[in-house]
Amino acid sequence: MEDIQHILDQIPIRHNFVSYFISLGIAIGLLLSLVILLRATNKSNSFRIYGWSLLIQSIIATDVFLCYTGLIKYIPHLNDSTEPLVLLLAPSIYFFVYTLLTRKPLILKKHWIHLVPSVLYFISQIQYYLQPISIKINAYLGAYYDDIEKVNVPDDTDYGYLWIKDEFRWLVLASFVLYSILSIRLIIKNRSKKKVASAENTRINKFDFSKNISLGLFIFFVLIFTVYLNFEDDGGDHYIFILNTMIVSITSIVLLSESRFFENSWIADKYETSRFKNQEISMDTIKAFVEKNKFYLQNSTSLKSLSEELNSNSNYISQVINTSTGLNFNDFINQYRIEASKNRLTDPNYKHLTIEAIGNSVGFKSKSAFYSAFKKHVTMSPKAFVTLQKSNR
């Protein structure tokens, strides 16, 4: 043990601009990933995946930081512990692009193949993870300080895990090449399907964001390839994570610039934002759109979706509805839904549907919501209404 400590004492601790810059990227990446994972809703599946990708990047960057600064000598058993995660980097970025553009969820049964390389590599390295600490110290010294004497290891040590470990860097390169191609192909395929329409105040759309993410993935590949050509082992990894810090920082700036934090509505009184320029939508315009497109029949109807359809601000639309009708948005939409449901409850063409099914057909998401709104607007339950109509015939 004294022999091991003597060798560890020879490993210098270095703190410089590179270490500070990488630590900045780690801090930003961890913070951004946690914010995304905690704030993204279940409907924001793509950004939840991006949050996990940022978290993986931050964990790997922490490993590189410890190795570059020499702090790994205090926890040498963690050396090379994040290698399986590296093989998840490119797939996770591709998953983000896939879910963002296709709006389809990831299904393990369908997409499991993308996780196989990482899992298989982890299994192949279990032997290394179980090796004595002396093996891991020597692995670190071989990558960063080849001039420092190595720790003595047992003569019967089995290095069978090296057959794949020695090819690890080329597995990483292959992964980045493959998923760069798949991401770019996906962007081209989906962009050709539809014309991109952005909201008036949106500064970046999903295709531009995906394109930039894929570009970053390709730049990563180029840098990794360059580093691998010039360094025998992990000694150049810090260059890769200098780029990672830059990309994470730029991503943070982009996401922050798109945030509600800079909108007047974030701190405004209820109708303060109605003074936005070019807001001249009348109640007649709102009614015409809702009635012509039967907007109220959609289960996904919301104030936000209506304002996006009208290319306006949600607070402004809310004010117009409230001041013109005395109703809030939900009651305004429910008026249409209840009228439609009253017609269908007495229409022979809908007699095959249950009362609950009719409620669903006019946009209500649940039976309780339908009954509650019906009683509010008609002062009786749907069932009582049907009974009353039959008795009046």
Backbone hydrogen bonds in HBPLUS format (Angstrom, degrees):
<---DONOR---> <-ACCEPTOR-->    atom                        ^
c    i                          cat <-CA-CA->   ^        H-A-AA   ^      H-
h    n   atom  resd res      DA  || num        DHA   H-A  angle D-A-AA Bond
n    s   type  num  typ     dist DA aas  dist angle  dist       angle   num
A0005-GLN N   A0001-MET O   3.00 MM   4  6.29 162.9  2.03 149.8 154.1     1
A0006-HIS N   A0002-GLU O   2.90 MM   4  6.05 152.0  1.98 144.9 152.6     2
A0007-ILE N   A0003-ASP O   3.21 MM   4  6.48 153.3  2.28 143.4 149.4     3
A0008-LEU N   A0004-ILE O   2.92 MM   4  6.21 161.6  1.95 153.7 159.4     4
A0009-ASP N   A0005-GLN O   2.93 MM   4  6.07 149.9  2.02 145.9 153.2     5
A0010-GLN N   A0007-ILE O   3.03 MM   3  5.33 146.2  2.14 104.8 114.9     6
A0011-ILE N   A0008-LEU O   3.06 MM   3  5.47 156.9  2.11 111.0 118.1     7
A0014-ARG N   A0069-THR O   2.94 MM  55  4.81 155.3  2.01 127.9 136.0     8
A0020-TYR N   A0016-ASN O   2.99 MM   4  6.23 162.8  2.02 159.2 164.7     9
A0021-PHE N   A0017-PHE O   2.83 MM   4  5.95 155.7  1.88 149.2 156.4    10
A0022-ILE N   A0018-VAL O   2.91 MM   4  6.13 162.1  1.94 153.7 158.1    11
A0023-SER N   A0019-SER O   2.98 MM   4  6.09 157.3  2.03 142.0 148.7    12
A0024-LEU N   A0020-TYR O   2.94 MM   4  6.20 142.0  2.09 140.5 150.7    13
A0025-GLY N   A0021-PHE O   3.10 MM   4  6.47 154.8  2.17 145.5 151.4    14
A0026-ILE N   A0022-ILE O   2.95 MM   4  6.31 150.6  2.04 148.7 157.2    15
A0027-ALA N   A0023-SER O   3.00 MM   4  6.21 163.3  2.02 147.5 151.1    16
A0028-ILE N   A0024-LEU O   2.94 MM   4  6.18 170.3  1.95 157.4 159.7    17
A0029-GLY N   A0025-GLY O   2.84 MM   4  5.82 161.3  1.87 144.4 150.8    18
A0030-LEU N   A0026-ILE O   2.88 MM   4  6.01 164.4  1.90 152.7 156.5    19
A0031-LEU N   A0027-ALA O   3.00 MM   4  6.12 166.1  2.02 148.5 152.9    20
A0032-LEU N   A0028-ILE O   2.83 MM   4  5.93 169.3  1.84 155.6 159.1    21
A0033-SER N   A0029-GLY O   2.89 MM   4  5.91 159.9  1.93 145.1 151.4    22
A0034-LEU N   A0030-LEU O   2.99 MM   4  6.10 159.4  2.04 147.0 152.4    23
A0035-VAL N   A0031-LEU O   2.99 MM   4  6.19 159.0  2.04 149.3 155.3    24
A0036-ILE N   A0032-LEU O   2.97 MM   4  6.15 165.7  1.99 150.9 154.7    25
A0037-LEU N   A0033-SER O   2.91 MM   4  6.04 167.3  1.92 149.9 153.8    26
A0038-LEU N   A0034-LEU O   2.90 MM   4  5.91 149.8  1.99 144.4 152.3    27
A0039-ARG N   A0035-VAL O   2.86 MM   4  5.80 146.6  1.97 145.6 154.6    28
A0040-ALA N   A0036-ILE O   2.79 MM   4  5.41 158.5  1.83 147.0 151.8    29
A0044-SER N   A0041-THR O   2.91 MM   3  5.16 141.6  2.06 103.4 115.0    30
A0048-ARG N   A0044-SER O   3.13 MM   4  6.41 143.9  2.27 150.6 161.4    31
A0049-ILE N   A0045-ASN O   3.12 MM   4  6.41 153.0  2.19 146.9 153.5    32
A0050-TYR N   A0046-SER O   2.99 MM   4  6.35 150.3  2.08 140.9 149.8    33
A0051-GLY N   A0047-PHE O   2.85 MM   4  6.00 145.9  1.97 135.7 144.7    34
A0052-TRP N   A0048-ARG O   3.03 MM   4  6.39 153.0  2.11 145.5 151.7    35
A0053-SER N   A0049-ILE O   2.89 MM   4  6.20 152.3  1.97 147.1 155.6    36
A0054-LEU N   A0050-TYR O   2.91 MM   4  6.19 157.3  1.96 149.4 154.5    37
A0055-LEU N   A0051-GLY O   2.99 MM   4  6.24 151.0  2.08 142.9 151.3    38
A0056-ILE N   A0052-TRP O   2.93 MM   4  6.19 157.0  1.98 150.2 155.7    39
A0057-GLN N   A0053-SER O   2.96 MM   4  6.23 161.3  1.99 149.4 154.6    40
A0058-SER N   A0054-LEU O   2.94 MM   4  6.15 153.4  2.01 145.6 152.6    41
A0059-ILE N   A0055-LEU O   3.01 MM   4  6.27 152.3  2.09 147.6 154.7    42
A0060-ILE N   A0056-ILE O   3.01 MM   4  6.27 164.5  2.03 155.1 158.8    43
A0061-ALA N   A0057-GLN O   2.84 MM   4  6.00 156.8  1.89 146.4 153.9    44
A0062-THR N   A0058-SER O   2.94 MM   4  6.10 142.6  2.08 138.1 147.6    45
A0063-ASP N   A0059-ILE O   3.19 MM   4  6.56 150.8  2.28 143.0 149.7    46
A0064-VAL N   A0060-ILE O   3.02 MM   4  6.41 158.8  2.06 151.8 157.3    47
A0065-PHE N   A0061-ALA O   2.81 MM   4  6.01 156.3  1.87 147.5 154.5    48
A0066-LEU N   A0062-THR O   2.96 MM   4  6.19 159.2  2.00 149.5 154.1    49
A0067-CYS N   A0063-ASP O   3.03 MM   4  6.29 156.4  2.09 148.1 154.7    50
A0068-TYR N   A0064-VAL O   2.78 MM   4  5.94 164.5  1.81 155.1 159.8    51
A0069-THR N   A0065-PHE O   2.98 MM   4  6.04 167.7  1.99 151.0 154.4    52
A0070-GLY N   A0066-LEU O   3.07 MM   4  5.87 128.7  2.35 131.2 143.2    53
A0072-ILE N   A0066-LEU O   3.05 MM   6  4.85 141.2  2.20 128.9 119.3    54
A0073-LYS N   A0070-GLY O   3.14 MM   3  6.02 171.7  2.15 122.1 124.7    55
A0074-TYR N   A0071-LEU O   3.09 MM   3  5.87 166.8  2.11 120.0 123.8    56
A0075-ILE N   A0072-ILE O   2.92 MM   3  5.14 143.5  2.05 104.9 116.1    57
A0078-LEU N   A0075-ILE O   3.03 MM   3  5.98 171.0  2.04 129.8 132.8    58
A0079-ASN N   A0076-PRO O   3.06 MM   3  5.44 168.1  2.07 116.1 119.6    59
A0081-SER N   A0078-LEU O   3.01 MM   3  5.20 152.0  2.09 137.7 132.4    60
A0085-LEU N   A0082-THR O   2.92 MM   3  5.30 126.4  2.21 109.5 124.0    61
A0086-VAL N   A0082-THR O   3.27 MM   4  6.69 139.2  2.44 147.9 159.4    62
A0086-VAL N   A0083-GLU O   3.02 MM   3  5.18 130.2  2.28 101.9 115.2    63
A0088-LEU N   A0085-LEU O   2.85 MM   3  5.07 155.8  1.91 107.3 115.1    64
A0089-LEU N   A0086-VAL O   3.20 MM   3  5.36 156.2  2.26 103.8 110.9    65
A0092-SER N   A0088-LEU O   2.95 MM   4  5.93 156.3  2.01 147.2 153.9    66
A0093-ILE N   A0089-LEU O   3.16 MM   4  6.47 153.7  2.23 153.3 160.1    67
A0094-TYR N   A0090-ALA O   3.03 MM   4  6.28 157.0  2.08 151.9 158.6    68
A0095-PHE N   A0091-PRO O   2.78 MM   4  6.03 157.0  1.83 152.5 159.2    69
A0096-PHE N   A0092-SER O   3.09 MM   4  6.31 149.8  2.18 138.4 145.7    70
A0097-VAL N   A0093-ILE O   3.12 MM   4  6.45 162.7  2.15 147.9 151.3    71
A0098-TYR N   A0094-TYR O   2.81 MM   4  6.03 162.6  1.84 156.8 162.2    72
A0099-THR N   A0095-PHE O   2.92 MM   4  6.09 171.9  1.93 155.1 156.1    73
A0100-LEU N   A0096-PHE O   2.94 MM   4  5.99 152.3  2.02 148.0 156.4    74
A0101-LEU N   A0097-VAL O   3.04 MM   4  6.09 160.9  2.08 149.6 153.5    75
A0102-THR N   A0098-TYR O   2.95 MM   4  5.87 163.9  1.97 151.0 156.4    76
A0103-ARG N   A0099-THR O   3.03 MM   4  5.04 135.1  2.23 119.3 128.7    77
A0110-LYS N   A0107-ILE O   2.88 MM   3  5.33 138.8  2.06 110.8 122.7    78
A0111-HIS N   A0107-ILE O   2.80 MM   4  5.93 158.8  1.85 160.8 168.1    79
A0112-TRP N   A0108-LEU O   2.97 MM   4  5.05 121.7  2.31 144.2 142.4    80
A0114-HIS N   A0111-HIS O   3.18 MM   3  6.02 154.5  2.25 124.1 128.5    81
A0115-LEU N   A0112-TRP O   2.95 MM   3  5.53 153.4  2.02 118.1 125.9    82
A0116-VAL N   A0113-ILE O   3.28 MM   3  5.32 151.6  2.37 100.6 108.7    83
A0119-VAL N   A0115-LEU O   3.13 MM   4  6.35 164.7  2.16 157.3 162.1    84
A0120-LEU N   A0116-VAL O   2.80 MM   4  5.91 173.1  1.81 168.3 169.8    85
A0121-TYR N   A0117-PRO O   2.92 MM   4  5.99 155.8  1.98 143.9 151.0    86
A0122-PHE N   A0118-SER O   2.98 MM   4  6.17 157.6  2.03 144.2 150.4    87
A0123-ILE N   A0119-VAL O   2.99 MM   4  6.30 159.4  2.03 150.4 155.7    88
A0124-SER N   A0120-LEU O   2.93 MM   4  6.18 154.4  2.00 146.7 153.8    89
A0125-GLN N   A0121-TYR O   3.08 MM   4  6.30 128.9  2.35 142.3 155.0    90
A0125-GLN N   A0122-PHE O   3.11 MM   3  5.21 139.1  2.29  98.3 109.9    91
A0126-ILE N   A0123-ILE O   3.33 MM   3  5.40 167.5  2.34 105.3 108.9    92
A0128-TYR N   A0125-GLN O   2.90 MM   3  5.10 119.1  2.28 100.5 116.0    93
A0129-TYR N   A0125-GLN O   2.96 MM   4  6.36 160.0  2.00 157.9 163.6    94
A0130-LEU N   A0126-ILE O   3.07 MM   4  6.29 139.2  2.25 146.4 156.4    95
A0131-GLN N   A0128-TYR O   3.00 MM   3  5.12 160.2  2.04 107.7 114.0    96
A0135-ILE N   A0132-PRO O   3.09 MM   3  5.82 139.5  2.26 118.8 126.8    97
A0137-ILE N   A0133-ILE O   2.98 MM   4  6.27 152.8  2.06 153.4 161.4    98
A0138-ASN N   A0134-SER O   3.05 MM   4  6.22 162.4  2.08 146.3 150.7    99
A0139-ALA N   A0135-ILE O   2.98 MM   4  6.20 146.5  2.10 139.2 148.8   100
A0140-TYR N   A0136-LYS O   3.07 MM   4  6.28 153.1  2.15 141.1 147.3   101
A0141-LEU N   A0137-ILE O   2.89 MM   4  6.18 164.7  1.92 154.8 159.2   102
A0142-GLY N   A0138-ASN O   2.87 MM   4  5.96 154.8  1.93 145.4 152.1   103
A0143-ALA N   A0140-TYR O   3.10 MM   3  5.24 131.1  2.35  98.8 111.6   104
A0144-TYR N   A0140-TYR O   2.97 MM   4  6.19 155.9  2.03 156.2 163.0   105
A0145-TYR N   A0141-LEU O   2.79 MM   4  4.61 132.7  2.01 117.5 132.6   106
A0148-ILE N   A0145-TYR O   3.17 MM   3  5.73 162.9  2.20 115.3 120.2   107
A0157-THR N   A0154-PRO O   3.25 MM   3  5.59 153.5  2.32 119.2 118.0   108
A0162-LEU N   A0159-TYR O   3.03 MM   3  5.76 164.9  2.05 122.9 127.7   109
A0165-LYS N   A0161-TYR O   3.32 MM   4  6.41 160.9  2.35 144.6 149.4   110
A0166-ASP N   A0162-LEU O   2.98 MM   4  5.65 163.7  2.01 142.3 143.4   111
A0167-GLU N   A0164-ILE O   3.01 MM   3  5.23 142.7  2.15 102.7 113.9   112
A0168-PHE N   A0165-LYS O   3.15 MM   3  5.03 165.3  2.18 105.1 108.6   113
A0170-TRP N   A0167-GLU O   3.10 MM   3  5.55 128.9  2.37 108.9 121.5   114
A0171-LEU N   A0167-GLU O   3.15 MM   4  6.49 143.4  2.29 148.9 159.8   115
A0171-LEU N   A0168-PHE O   3.02 MM   3  5.07 124.1  2.34  97.6 112.7   116
A0172-VAL N   A0168-PHE O   3.00 MM   4  6.38 152.5  2.08 153.6 161.2   117
A0173-LEU N   A0169-ARG O   3.05 MM   4  6.33 157.7  2.10 140.8 146.5   118
A0174-ALA N   A0170-TRP O   2.97 MM   4  6.06 161.5  2.00 141.1 146.2   119
A0175-SER N   A0171-LEU O   2.96 MM   4  6.14 151.0  2.05 142.9 150.9   120
A0176-PHE N   A0172-VAL O   3.02 MM   4  6.33 159.2  2.06 153.4 157.8   121
A0177-VAL N   A0173-LEU O   2.96 MM   4  6.20 157.6  2.01 153.0 159.5   122
A0178-LEU N   A0174-ALA O   2.97 MM   4  6.08 171.3  1.97 150.9 153.5   123
A0179-TYR N   A0175-SER O   3.04 MM   4  6.18 171.9  2.05 153.1 155.3   124
A0180-SER N   A0176-PHE O   2.99 MM   4  5.86 140.1  2.15 135.9 145.8   125
A0181-ILE N   A0177-VAL O   3.12 MM   4  6.31 162.1  2.15 150.6 154.7   126
A0182-LEU N   A0178-LEU O   2.98 MM   4  6.27 161.7  2.02 147.4 153.0   127
A0183-SER N   A0179-TYR O   2.97 MM   4  5.87 154.9  2.04 133.0 139.7   128
A0184-ILE N   A0180-SER O   3.01 MM   4  6.17 167.4  2.02 150.0 153.5   129
A0185-ARG N   A0181-ILE O   2.90 MM   4  6.02 161.3  1.93 151.4 157.3   130
A0186-LEU N   A0182-LEU O   2.95 MM   4  6.08 151.3  2.04 140.9 148.6   131
A0187-ILE N   A0183-SER O   2.99 MM   4  6.27 155.7  2.05 149.6 155.7   132
A0188-ILE N   A0184-ILE O   3.02 MM   4  6.27 166.4  2.04 153.6 156.5   133
A0189-LYS N   A0185-ARG O   2.94 MM   4  6.05 162.8  1.97 148.9 154.1   134
A0190-ASN N   A0186-LEU O   2.97 MM   4  6.10 166.3  1.99 150.5 153.6   135
A0191-ARG N   A0187-ILE O   2.90 MM   4  5.90 152.9  1.97 146.9 155.0   136
A0192-SER N   A0188-ILE O   3.17 MM   4  6.19 149.1  2.27 142.2 148.9   137
A0193-LYS N   A0190-ASN O   3.23 MM   3  5.19 143.3  2.37  95.1 105.5   138
A0202-THR N   A0199-ALA O   3.12 MM   3  5.24 163.6  2.15 109.1 114.0   139
A0209-PHE N   A0205-ASN O   2.97 MM   4  6.22 166.2  1.99 158.3 162.8   140
A0210-SER N   A0206-LYS O   2.92 MM   4  5.91 158.1  1.97 136.6 143.2   141
A0211-LYS N   A0207-PHE O   2.79 MM   4  5.91 154.4  1.85 144.5 152.4   142
A0212-ASN N   A0208-ASP O   2.93 MM   4  6.15 156.8  1.98 148.4 153.9   143
A0213-ILE N   A0209-PHE O   2.95 MM   4  6.20 154.4  2.02 147.2 154.6   144
A0214-SER N   A0210-SER O   2.89 MM   4  6.10 162.2  1.92 151.6 156.1   145
A0215-LEU N   A0211-LYS O   2.88 MM   4  6.08 147.7  1.99 142.1 151.8   146
A0216-GLY N   A0212-ASN O   2.92 MM   4  6.17 153.1  1.99 143.1 150.1   147
A0217-LEU N   A0213-ILE O   2.97 MM   4  6.30 146.3  2.08 142.5 152.2   148
A0218-PHE N   A0214-SER O   2.95 MM   4  6.28 152.4  2.03 146.2 152.8   149
A0219-ILE N   A0215-LEU O   2.88 MM   4  6.17 156.7  1.93 151.0 157.7   150
A0220-PHE N   A0216-GLY O   2.92 MM   4  6.09 151.2  2.01 143.5 151.4   151
A0221-PHE N   A0217-LEU O   3.12 MM   4  6.45 152.2  2.20 140.9 147.7   152
A0222-VAL N   A0218-PHE O   3.01 MM   4  6.40 159.5  2.05 151.6 156.0   153
A0223-LEU N   A0219-ILE O   2.94 MM   4  6.18 165.5  1.96 154.3 157.8   154
A0224-ILE N   A0220-PHE O   2.80 MM   4  5.97 166.1  1.82 156.6 161.0   155
A0225-PHE N   A0221-PHE O   2.85 MM   4  6.01 163.2  1.88 153.1 157.8   156
A0226-THR N   A0222-VAL O   2.98 MM   4  6.20 157.5  2.03 145.4 151.7   157
A0227-VAL N   A0223-LEU O   2.84 MM   4  6.09 164.1  1.86 156.2 160.3   158
A0228-TYR N   A0224-ILE O   2.85 MM   4  6.02 162.4  1.88 152.5 157.5   159
A0229-LEU N   A0225-PHE O   3.06 MM   4  6.25 142.9  2.20 142.5 151.7   160
A0230-ASN N   A0226-THR O   3.26 MM   4  6.49 135.7  2.47 139.5 150.4   161
A0230-ASN N   A0227-VAL O   3.09 MM   3  5.23 132.6  2.33  98.6 111.4   162
A0231-PHE N   A0227-VAL O   2.90 MM   4  5.95 127.7  2.18 151.8 165.1   163
A0237-ASP N   A0234-ASP O   3.09 MM   3  5.49 171.5  2.10 123.0 124.2   164
A0239-TYR N   A0236-GLY O   3.08 MM   3  5.78 148.1  2.18 118.6 126.0   165
A0240-ILE N   A0237-ASP O   3.05 MM   3  5.28 121.2  2.41 100.8 114.9   166
A0241-PHE N   A0237-ASP O   3.22 MM   4  6.65 151.5  2.31 148.3 156.0   167
A0242-ILE N   A0238-HIS O   2.97 MM   4  6.17 118.3  2.36 136.6 151.1   168
A0242-ILE N   A0239-TYR O   3.31 MM   3  5.13 145.6  2.44  92.6 102.3   169
A0243-LEU N   A0239-TYR O   3.36 MM   4  6.71 157.6  2.42 143.9 147.7   170
A0244-ASN N   A0240-ILE O   3.06 MM   4  6.41 146.3  2.18 133.7 144.0   171
A0245-THR N   A0241-PHE O   3.14 MM   4  6.08 151.1  2.22 125.0 130.8   172
A0246-MET N   A0242-ILE O   3.16 MM   4  6.51 153.9  2.23 143.8 150.7   173
A0247-ILE N   A0243-LEU O   2.92 MM   4  6.24 160.6  1.96 157.6 162.4   174
A0248-VAL N   A0244-ASN O   2.89 MM   4  6.06 166.5  1.91 154.4 158.2   175
A0249-SER N   A0245-THR O   2.94 MM   4  6.01 156.2  1.99 144.6 151.4   176
A0250-ILE N   A0246-MET O   2.97 MM   4  6.18 160.6  2.01 148.1 153.2   177
A0251-THR N   A0247-ILE O   2.89 MM   4  6.06 160.1  1.93 149.5 155.5   178
A0252-SER N   A0248-VAL O   2.96 MM   4  6.16 153.5  2.03 143.8 150.7   179
A0253-ILE N   A0249-SER O   3.06 MM   4  6.35 154.6  2.12 146.4 152.9   180
A0254-VAL N   A0250-ILE O   2.93 MM   4  6.22 159.4  1.97 152.7 158.1   181
A0255-LEU N   A0251-THR O   2.90 MM   4  6.12 170.3  1.91 156.9 158.9   182
A0256-LEU N   A0252-SER O   2.88 MM   4  5.95 154.3  1.95 144.3 152.2   183
A0257-SER N   A0253-ILE O   2.87 MM   4  6.01 149.2  1.96 143.7 152.3   184
A0258-GLU N   A0254-VAL O   3.18 MM   4  6.45 131.3  2.43 139.5 151.5   185
A0258-GLU N   A0255-LEU O   3.25 MM   3  5.19 135.6  2.46  92.7 104.5   186
A0259-SER N   A0256-LEU O   3.07 MM   3  4.96 157.2  2.13 101.0 107.9   187
A0263-GLU N   A0260-ARG O   2.91 MM   3  5.05 165.3  1.94 112.1 116.9   188
A0266-TRP N   A0263-GLU O   3.04 MM   3  5.58 158.7  2.09 113.9 120.3   189
A0267-ILE N   A0264-ASN O   3.28 MM   3  6.08 144.9  2.41 119.4 124.8   190
A0268-ALA N   A0264-ASN O   2.98 MM   4  5.74 117.1  2.39 143.7 160.3   191
A0272-GLU N   A0269-ASP O   3.22 MM   3  5.21 162.8  2.25 107.6 112.9   192
A0274-SER N   A0271-TYR O   3.09 MM   3  5.47 160.8  2.13 110.3 116.2   193
A0275-ARG N   A0272-GLU O   3.37 MM   3  6.34 164.0  2.39 122.6 124.1   194
A0276-PHE N   A0273-THR O   3.11 MM   3  5.75 147.8  2.22 123.3 122.7   195
A0286-ILE N   A0282-SER O   3.17 MM   4  6.54 155.9  2.23 144.8 150.8   196
A0287-LYS N   A0283-MET O   2.86 MM   4  6.12 169.1  1.87 155.9 158.4   197
A0288-ALA N   A0284-ASP O   2.88 MM   4  5.96 158.6  1.93 142.6 149.3   198
A0289-PHE N   A0285-THR O   3.04 MM   4  6.22 159.1  2.08 145.8 150.9   199
A0290-VAL N   A0286-ILE O   2.97 MM   4  6.19 169.8  1.98 155.4 158.3   200
A0291-GLU N   A0287-LYS O   2.87 MM   4  5.94 166.0  1.89 155.7 159.4   201
A0292-LYS N   A0288-ALA O   2.90 MM   4  5.80 162.9  1.93 145.0 150.8   202
A0293-ASN N   A0289-PHE O   3.07 MM   4  5.94 165.3  2.09 147.2 151.5   203
A0295-PHE N   A0290-VAL O   2.96 MM   5  4.79 142.8  2.10 133.2 142.6   204
A0294-LYS N   A0291-GLU O   3.33 MM   3  4.94 152.5  2.41  92.1 100.0   205
A0297-LEU N   A0294-LYS O   3.06 MM   3  5.78 162.9  2.09 120.2 125.2   206
A0298-GLN N   A0295-PHE O   3.38 MM   3  5.98 168.3  2.40 115.1 118.5   207
A0301-THR N   A0298-GLN O   3.28 MM   3  5.38 164.6  2.31 107.5 109.3   208
A0306-LEU N   A0302-SER O   2.97 MM   4  6.20 157.0  2.03 150.4 156.8   209
A0307-SER N   A0303-LEU O   2.95 MM   4  6.15 161.8  1.99 148.6 153.5   210
A0308-GLU N   A0304-LYS O   2.95 MM   4  6.18 149.5  2.05 146.1 154.7   211
A0309-GLU N   A0305-SER O   2.96 MM   4  6.16 153.7  2.03 142.9 149.9   212
A0310-LEU N   A0306-LEU O   2.98 MM   4  6.24 148.6  2.08 146.8 155.4   213
A0312-SER N   A0307-SER O   2.75 MM   5  4.95 173.8  1.75 151.4 153.6   214
A0311-ASN N   A0308-GLU O   3.07 MM   3  4.74 153.7  2.14  94.9 102.7   215
A0316-TYR N   A0313-ASN O   3.05 MM   3  5.28 119.4  2.43 101.7 116.6   216
A0317-ILE N   A0313-ASN O   3.03 MM   4  6.36 162.4  2.06 158.9 163.6   217
A0318-SER N   A0314-SER O   2.95 MM   4  6.08 158.3  2.00 145.8 152.2   218
A0319-GLN N   A0315-ASN O   2.97 MM   4  6.20 150.6  2.06 140.3 148.1   219
A0320-VAL N   A0316-TYR O   2.98 MM   4  6.32 160.9  2.02 154.8 159.2   220
A0321-ILE N   A0317-ILE O   3.06 MM   4  6.29 167.3  2.08 153.9 156.6   221
A0322-ASN N   A0318-SER O   2.93 MM   4  6.03 163.3  1.95 148.1 153.6   222
A0323-THR N   A0319-GLN O   2.83 MM   4  5.91 171.1  1.84 157.4 159.7   223
A0324-SER N   A0320-VAL O   3.02 MM   4  5.89 146.7  2.13 140.1 148.9   224
A0325-THR N   A0321-ILE O   2.94 MM   4  5.79 154.8  2.00 146.5 152.2   225
A0326-GLY N   A0322-ASN O   2.81 MM   4  4.74 138.2  1.98 123.3 133.9   226
A0332-PHE N   A0328-ASN O   2.98 MM   4  6.13 156.6  2.04 155.1 162.6   227
A0333-ILE N   A0329-PHE O   2.98 MM   4  6.25 162.3  2.01 157.0 160.2   228
A0334-ASN N   A0330-ASN O   2.81 MM   4  5.94 158.8  1.85 148.4 155.6   229
A0335-GLN N   A0331-ASP O   3.00 MM   4  6.13 136.9  2.19 140.7 149.4   230
A0336-TYR N   A0333-ILE O   3.09 MM   3  5.53 120.8  2.45 107.8 119.9   231
A0337-ARG N   A0333-ILE O   3.16 MM   4  6.52 159.8  2.20 147.5 153.6   232
A0338-ILE N   A0334-ASN O   2.79 MM   4  5.89 161.7  1.82 152.5 156.2   233
A0339-GLU N   A0335-GLN O   3.12 MM   4  6.32 160.0  2.16 145.7 151.0   234
A0340-ALA N   A0336-TYR O   2.96 MM   4  6.19 157.9  2.01 148.9 155.2   235
A0341-SER N   A0337-ARG O   2.83 MM   4  6.07 152.0  1.91 145.4 153.8   236
A0342-LYS N   A0338-ILE O   2.85 MM   4  6.06 152.5  1.93 148.8 155.9   237
A0343-ASN N   A0339-GLU O   3.20 MM   4  6.45 155.8  2.26 143.7 149.1   238
A0344-ARG N   A0340-ALA O   3.08 MM   4  6.34 154.3  2.14 143.9 151.2   239
A0345-LEU N   A0341-SER O   2.79 MM   4  5.91 148.0  1.90 149.7 157.9   240
A0347-ASP N   A0344-ARG O   3.29 MM   3  4.78 155.0  2.35  91.3  98.7   241
A0350-TYR N   A0347-ASP O   2.92 MM   3  5.64 164.7  1.94 123.8 128.9   242
A0351-LYS N   A0348-PRO O   3.21 MM   3  5.08 170.6  2.22 106.5 108.2   243
A0353-LEU N   A0350-TYR O   3.01 MM   3  5.61 164.7  2.04 118.7 123.7   244
A0358-ILE N   A0354-THR O   2.98 MM   4  6.30 151.6  2.06 150.0 157.6   245
A0359-GLY N   A0355-ILE O   3.01 MM   4  6.34 152.9  2.09 145.8 153.3   246
A0360-ASN N   A0356-GLU O   2.97 MM   4  6.34 152.9  2.04 147.3 154.6   247
A0361-SER N   A0357-ALA O   2.88 MM   4  6.12 145.9  2.00 141.7 151.6   248
A0362-VAL N   A0359-GLY O   3.30 MM   3  5.50 145.4  2.43  99.6 108.8   249
A0364-PHE N   A0359-GLY O   3.08 MM   5  5.51 151.7  2.16 154.8 146.0   250
A0363-GLY N   A0360-ASN O   3.16 MM   3  5.31 166.2  2.18 108.9 111.5   251
A0370-PHE N   A0366-SER O   3.15 MM   4  6.39 157.6  2.20 144.6 150.6   252
A0371-TYR N   A0367-LYS O   2.93 MM   4  6.18 169.2  1.94 158.2 160.4   253
A0372-SER N   A0368-SER O   2.93 MM   4  5.98 161.3  1.97 146.0 151.8   254
A0373-ALA N   A0369-ALA O   3.04 MM   4  6.13 165.9  2.06 146.6 150.4   255
A0374-PHE N   A0370-PHE O   2.90 MM   4  6.00 158.2  1.95 150.6 157.4   256
A0375-LYS N   A0371-TYR O   2.98 MM   4  6.11 165.4  2.00 150.6 153.9   257
A0376-LYS N   A0372-SER O   3.10 MM   4  6.26 150.0  2.20 140.4 149.0   258
A0377-HIS N   A0373-ALA O   3.04 MM   4  6.25 152.0  2.12 148.9 154.9   259
A0378-VAL N   A0374-PHE O   2.73 MM   4  5.63 151.8  1.81 153.0 161.0   260
A0379-THR N   A0375-LYS O   2.80 MM   4  4.46 132.7  2.02 118.2 126.0   261
A0385-PHE N   A0381-SER O   2.94 MM   4  6.18 151.3  2.02 150.8 159.6   262
A0386-VAL N   A0382-PRO O   2.99 MM   4  6.27 155.6  2.05 148.7 154.0   263
A0387-THR N   A0383-LYS O   3.01 MM   4  6.28 163.2  2.04 150.0 154.5   264
A0388-LEU N   A0384-ALA O   2.92 MM   4  6.09 156.9  1.97 145.9 152.2   265
A0389-GLN N   A0385-PHE O   2.98 MM   4  6.21 156.4  2.03 149.0 155.0   266
A0390-LYS N   A0386-VAL O   3.03 MM   4  6.29 152.6  2.11 149.3 156.4   267
A0391-SER N   A0387-THR O   3.10 MM   4  6.31 153.0  2.18 146.0 153.1   268
A0392-ASN N   A0388-LEU O   3.19 MM   4  6.36 131.8  2.43 139.7 151.5   269
A0393-ARG N   A0390-LYS O   3.32 MM   3  5.50 159.8  2.37 102.9 108.9   270
